[in-house]
Amino acid sequence: MKENPFSGVDRDHPLRNQEEIQRILTSGTDEELEVLREFHKLTPEQIKKSRDKARFKEQIEKQILDAIRRRELFGPPPTKEEIERGEFLKVTELTRTSPDDDKPSPWPVENFRKNSEAPHAYLSSQEEVDKLLKEGADQADEIVSALTQEKLQAAKTVKSLGLGDETANALALIIIGLKPATSFHLNKSEASDKTLETIRACGVRVYAQPDRDRENMREVLAAQDDDTLEKLKVTSPAKDHEEFGKLMGFPLSAIRGYLSRRMLRTGADDIDPNIVMPMRLSKAGWPEELQHLARWSYAIKAIESRV
């Protein structure tokens, strides 16, 4: 086995972090590369070889992901031979319960076949994808343009509370009427009490309860109206998967695709980098789901761009 030139005993040092090493090798400055070389006591030839290898690997990975994206979006569907070959790979790679267990688990083969043969939507071209995204963006701009100044300011306010992008964006979408509810966590403190009061003052219905697993944290449920909040209180994300997904505003096709594991490998942000709201796309309904996410994401951008 070849020795890793970036291994060492001080594993907690930032320059031993594999993600940071890969970042420097693929896109870092010459100055960063030299610091990395000196830290690991590599020769100029070794660091050049490592950079060339990392960049080549990144290029190949991008080509593979792009091929997967094009195949998933535009087809053609997998052939019988591809399904059979995939079944074989699934069995050999994913079925053993432990390295010492010779008995494969019963799940993979039939499940893989069903997943491969499940309904899968395809579009004919990138132009169709672009059209869906533009329609979603236009709808978002129309919705934000119709907001009162009070609503717009409320949406801007929740985005300035330092809650993190995902939570702040979800709250803003609740305020402008595009998302029924969300849930998130806050620590127990006077500062978070003030944060909750600000969210309530922005028109969001809020209920905070102690977190079951972390003593110093609380779970916050937020909704667009009292009825939705009451439904959220009695809906368990661990048991009532479909109902909870609906309350979060996810399309039914996306919820069912997630529960059945019939999802695209391609992420929505791989299709459009402007997509900022997280949601896995289902095989069967991804075009409509993509437009749904575009409506959400471009509404967020429209809010941010309004003076």
FIDREN-784328 format. One line per field, with one value per residue (C-alpha): x, z, y; residue in three letters. Coordinates in Angstrom, 1 decimal, m for minus. Example, Ala and Ser with C-alpha at 12.3 -4.5 7.8 and 13.67 -1.06 7.14 Angstrom:
<recs>
px <- (12.3, 13.7);
pz <- (7.8, 7.1);
py <- (m4.5, m1.1);
res <- (ALA, SER);
</recs>
This chain:
<recs>
px <- (0.0, 1.3, 2.0, m0.2, 2.1, m0.4, m0.7, 0.8, 0.4, m1.0, m4.3, m6.2, m4.1, m6.0, m3.4, m4.2, m7.9, m8.5, m11.2, m8.8, m5.9, m8.2, m9.3, m5.7, m4.6, m7.4, m8.1, m5.7, m3.3, 0.4, 1.2, m1.3, 0.3, 3.8, 2.6, 1.1, 4.3, 6.5, 4.1, 4.2, 7.9, 7.3, 9.5, 8.4, 8.0, 5.8, 3.5, 3.2, 2.3, m0.3, m1.9, m2.0, m3.6, m6.2, m7.2, m7.5, m9.6, m11.9, m12.2, m13.2, m15.7, m17.3, m17.6, m19.3, m21.7, m22.6, m23.2, m25.5, m27.3, m28.0, m29.1, m31.4, m33.0, m33.1, m32.9, m32.9, m34.2, m31.9, m31.8, m32.5, m28.7, m27.9, m30.5, m29.1, m25.6, m26.7, m28.3, m25.0, m23.2, m25.8, m25.4, m21.7, m21.2, m24.2, m25.7, m23.3, m24.2, m20.5, m17.1, m17.2, m20.7, m21.0, m24.8, m26.2, m29.2, m32.5, m33.1, m31.1, m31.9, m35.6, m35.6, m33.0, m35.1, m38.3, m36.4, m34.9, m38.2, m40.2, m41.9, m39.2, m40.0, m37.8, m37.6, m36.4, m33.8, m32.1, m34.4, m37.3, m35.5, m34.7, m38.3, m39.5, m36.9, m37.9, m41.5, m40.7, m38.6, m41.3, m43.9, m41.6, m41.0, m44.7, m45.5, m42.7, m43.7, m47.3, m46.1, m47.0, m44.0, m44.8, m44.6, m41.4, m39.8, m40.9, m39.3, m36.1, m36.1, m36.2, m33.3, m31.2, m31.5, m28.5, m30.5, m28.6, m29.7, m32.0, m34.0, m34.1, m35.2, m37.9, m39.3, m39.2, m41.2, m43.8, m44.2, m44.8, m47.2, m45.1, m44.5, m46.9, m44.4, m41.0, m39.1, m35.7, m33.7, m32.5, m30.5, m32.1, m31.0, m32.3, m31.0, m33.1, m36.1, m35.8, m35.3, m38.6, m40.4, m39.0, m40.2, m43.7, m43.7, m43.1, m46.5, m45.2, m47.0, m44.4, m44.3, m41.2, m40.7, m37.7, m35.6, m35.9, m32.2, m30.4, m31.1, m29.8, m31.8, m35.4, m37.3, m39.2, m42.2, m43.2, m46.2, m48.2, m51.4, m52.8, m54.4, m51.2, m49.2, m51.7, m51.3, m47.5, m47.6, m49.3, m47.4, m44.3, m41.6, m40.4, m43.9, m46.2, m43.7, m46.2, m48.2, m45.0, m43.7, m46.9, m46.7, m43.1, m44.5, m42.9, m44.8, m46.4, m44.4, m41.1, m42.3, m43.3, m40.1, m38.0, m39.9, m39.6, m36.0, m36.9, m34.9, m32.5, m28.9, m28.7, m29.4, m31.6, m28.6, m26.7, m29.4, m29.6, m27.0, m29.5, m31.6, m31.0, m33.8, m33.0, m35.2, m34.4, m36.0, m38.0, m37.7, m41.3, m42.0, m38.7, m39.8, m42.6, m40.5, m37.7, m40.1, m41.4, m37.9, m37.2, m40.3, m39.0, m35.4, m36.0, m38.5, m35.7, m33.5, m36.2, m36.7, m33.0, m32.8, m35.6, m34.4);
pz <- (0.0, m0.9, 1.9, 2.1, 1.9, 4.0, 6.9, 10.3, 14.1, 14.7, 13.0, 14.4, 12.6, 9.8, 7.2, 8.0, 7.3, 4.0, 2.8, 3.3, 1.7, m1.3, m1.5, m1.6, m4.1, m6.5, m6.2, m3.6, m4.3, m4.9, m1.5, 0.2, m1.8, m0.6, 3.0, 2.6, 1.0, 3.8, 6.5, 5.1, 4.2, 0.5, m2.4, m5.2, m7.4, m4.8, m4.3, m8.0, m8.5, m5.7, m7.2, m10.7, m9.3, m7.2, m10.2, m12.5, m10.0, m9.6, m13.4, m13.7, m10.8, m12.4, m15.7, m14.0, m12.1, m15.2, m17.1, m14.2, m14.2, m18.0, m17.9, m14.9, m16.4, m20.1, m20.3, m21.8, m19.0, m17.8, m20.1, m18.8, m19.0, m16.9, m14.3, m14.0, m13.8, m11.1, m9.1, m9.1, m7.9, m5.2, m3.9, m3.9, m2.4, m0.1, 1.1, 3.7, 7.2, 8.3, 6.8, 8.5, 7.4, 4.4, 4.2, 2.2, 3.6, 1.8, 0.9, m2.2, m5.3, m5.5, m4.1, m6.6, m9.5, m8.3, m7.8, m11.3, m12.9, m10.9, m12.7, m13.8, m15.4, m18.2, m20.1, m23.7, m23.4, m21.1, m22.6, m21.0, m17.6, m18.1, m18.9, m15.6, m13.7, m15.3, m14.6, m11.0, m10.8, m12.5, m10.1, m7.1, m8.4, m8.8, m5.3, m3.7, m5.8, m4.4, m0.8, 1.5, 2.9, 6.3, 5.1, 3.1, 6.2, 8.4, 6.0, 6.0, 9.7, 10.3, 7.9, 10.0, 13.2, 12.8, 12.7, 9.8, 6.2, 6.2, 9.2, 8.2, 4.7, 5.9, 8.3, 5.5, 3.2, 6.0, 6.3, 2.6, 2.4, 0.4, 3.3, 5.9, 8.7, 9.9, 13.0, 14.3, 17.6, 19.8, 23.0, 26.2, 26.9, 27.2, 23.7, 22.2, 24.1, 22.4, 19.1, 19.5, 20.4, 17.3, 15.2, 16.7, 16.1, 12.4, 12.3, 12.7, 15.1, 17.4, 20.0, 21.9, 23.9, 25.7, 23.5, 24.5, 24.0, 24.8, 28.2, 27.2, 23.9, 22.9, 19.8, 18.1, 16.0, 13.7, 11.4, 9.3, 11.4, 14.6, 12.9, 11.2, 14.4, 16.3, 13.6, 13.8, 17.6, 17.3, 14.2, 14.7, 12.0, 13.1, 12.7, 10.6, 7.7, 5.1, 7.2, 8.6, 5.0, 3.9, 6.9, 5.8, 2.4, 0.4, m2.6, m2.1, m4.9, m3.1, 0.2, m1.2, m3.3, m0.2, 1.8, m0.9, m1.7, m5.3, m5.6, m8.1, m7.2, m8.8, m6.3, m7.2, m6.7, m9.3, m11.8, m10.8, m8.3, m7.4, m5.5, m1.8, m0.2, 0.7, m0.7, m2.4, m5.9, m6.6, m9.8, m10.6, m9.9, m10.1, m12.8, m10.7, m7.6, m9.2, m10.1, m6.6, m5.2, m7.8, m6.6, m3.0, m3.8, m6.2, m3.7, m1.1, m3.6, m4.5, m0.9, m0.4, m3.5, m2.4, m0.9);
py <- (0.0, 3.4, 5.8, 8.9, 11.9, 13.9, 11.5, 12.3, 12.2, 15.7, 14.8, 17.8, 20.3, 22.1, 21.1, 17.5, 17.9, 16.1, 18.5, 21.5, 19.6, 18.8, 22.5, 23.7, 21.1, 21.7, 25.5, 27.0, 29.8, 29.1, 30.6, 28.1, 25.3, 26.2, 26.3, 22.9, 21.6, 22.9, 21.6, 18.1, 18.3, 17.4, 18.1, 20.4, 17.4, 15.6, 18.5, 19.1, 15.4, 15.6, 18.7, 17.2, 14.0, 16.0, 18.2, 15.2, 13.3, 16.4, 16.7, 13.0, 13.3, 16.4, 14.5, 11.6, 13.8, 15.7, 12.4, 11.3, 14.6, 14.5, 10.8, 11.4, 14.6, 13.7, 9.9, 7.4, 5.1, 2.3, m0.7, m4.2, m4.9, m1.8, m2.8, m6.3, m5.0, m2.5, m5.3, m7.2, m4.1, m3.5, m7.1, m7.1, m3.6, m3.0, m6.2, m7.5, m6.6, m6.7, m7.4, m10.8, m11.7, m14.0, m13.8, m10.9, m9.1, m9.7, m6.1, m5.1, m7.1, m6.8, m3.3, m2.1, m3.6, m1.9, 1.4, 1.2, 0.4, 3.0, 5.9, 8.4, 11.8, 12.9, 16.2, 16.5, 19.3, 21.8, 24.4, 22.7, 22.8, 26.5, 27.2, 25.6, 27.6, 30.8, 30.2, 29.6, 32.7, 34.8, 33.6, 34.4, 37.9, 38.5, 37.3, 39.4, 42.5, 42.2, 42.2, 45.1, 47.0, 45.6, 42.0, 42.7, 44.3, 41.4, 38.9, 41.0, 41.2, 37.4, 37.0, 39.4, 37.5, 35.3, 32.0, 30.5, 30.6, 27.5, 28.6, 32.3, 31.5, 29.2, 31.9, 34.4, 32.0, 31.6, 35.3, 35.8, 32.8, 30.3, 27.8, 26.6, 25.8, 25.0, 23.7, 24.6, 24.6, 27.5, 27.5, 28.6, 32.1, 35.7, 36.4, 33.6, 34.8, 38.1, 36.3, 34.5, 37.7, 39.3, 36.4, 36.6, 40.4, 39.6, 37.7, 34.1, 31.8, 30.3, 27.6, 26.6, 23.4, 21.8, 19.6, 16.0, 15.2, 18.4, 20.1, 23.5, 23.6, 24.0, 23.0, 25.8, 25.2, 28.1, 28.4, 30.8, 30.6, 29.1, 26.1, 25.0, 25.4, 23.2, 20.5, 20.8, 20.3, 16.9, 15.7, 13.6, 13.8, 10.4, 8.7, 11.0, 11.4, 12.4, 14.8, 16.4, 16.9, 18.6, 21.0, 21.8, 22.7, 19.9, 18.5, 15.1, 13.5, 14.6, 13.3, 9.9, 9.7, 10.3, 7.7, 5.1, 6.1, 6.8, 10.0, 11.5, 11.4, 14.9, 17.7, 20.6, 23.0, 20.9, 21.8, 25.5, 26.9, 29.6, 27.0, 27.6, 25.6, 22.0, 19.2, 15.9, 15.5, 12.4, 10.5, 10.7, 14.4, 16.2, 18.8, 20.2, 19.9, 21.8, 24.6, 24.6, 25.0, 27.7, 29.6, 29.4, 30.2, 33.1, 34.6, 34.7, 36.4, 38.9, 39.7, 40.3, 42.5, 44.8, 48.1);
res <- (MET, LYS, GLU, ASN, PRO, PHE, SER, GLY, VAL, ASP, ARG, ASP, HIS, PRO, LEU, ARG, ASN, GLN, GLU, GLU, ILE, GLN, ARG, ILE, LEU, THR, SER, GLY, THR, ASP, GLU, GLU, LEU, GLU, VAL, LEU, ARG, GLU, PHE, HIS, LYS, LEU, THR, PRO, GLU, GLN, ILE, LYS, LYS, SER, ARG, ASP, LYS, ALA, ARG, PHE, LYS, GLU, GLN, ILE, GLU, LYS, GLN, ILE, LEU, ASP, ALA, ILE, ARG, ARG, ARG, GLU, LEU, PHE, GLY, PRO, PRO, PRO, THR, LYS, GLU, GLU, ILE, GLU, ARG, GLY, GLU, PHE, LEU, LYS, VAL, THR, GLU, LEU, THR, ARG, THR, SER, PRO, ASP, ASP, ASP, LYS, PRO, SER, PRO, TRP, PRO, VAL, GLU, ASN, PHE, ARG, LYS, ASN, SER, GLU, ALA, PRO, HIS, ALA, TYR, LEU, SER, SER, GLN, GLU, GLU, VAL, ASP, LYS, LEU, LEU, LYS, GLU, GLY, ALA, ASP, GLN, ALA, ASP, GLU, ILE, VAL, SER, ALA, LEU, THR, GLN, GLU, LYS, LEU, GLN, ALA, ALA, LYS, THR, VAL, LYS, SER, LEU, GLY, LEU, GLY, ASP, GLU, THR, ALA, ASN, ALA, LEU, ALA, LEU, ILE, ILE, ILE, GLY, LEU, LYS, PRO, ALA, THR, SER, PHE, HIS, LEU, ASN, LYS, SER, GLU, ALA, SER, ASP, LYS, THR, LEU, GLU, THR, ILE, ARG, ALA, CYS, GLY, VAL, ARG, VAL, TYR, ALA, GLN, PRO, ASP, ARG, ASP, ARG, GLU, ASN, MET, ARG, GLU, VAL, LEU, ALA, ALA, GLN, ASP, ASP, ASP, THR, LEU, GLU, LYS, LEU, LYS, VAL, THR, SER, PRO, ALA, LYS, ASP, HIS, GLU, GLU, PHE, GLY, LYS, LEU, MET, GLY, PHE, PRO, LEU, SER, ALA, ILE, ARG, GLY, TYR, LEU, SER, ARG, ARG, MET, LEU, ARG, THR, GLY, ALA, ASP, ASP, ILE, ASP, PRO, ASN, ILE, VAL, MET, PRO, MET, ARG, LEU, SER, LYS, ALA, GLY, TRP, PRO, GLU, GLU, LEU, GLN, HIS, LEU, ALA, ARG, TRP, SER, TYR, ALA, ILE, LYS, ALA, ILE, GLU, SER, ARG, VAL);
</recs>
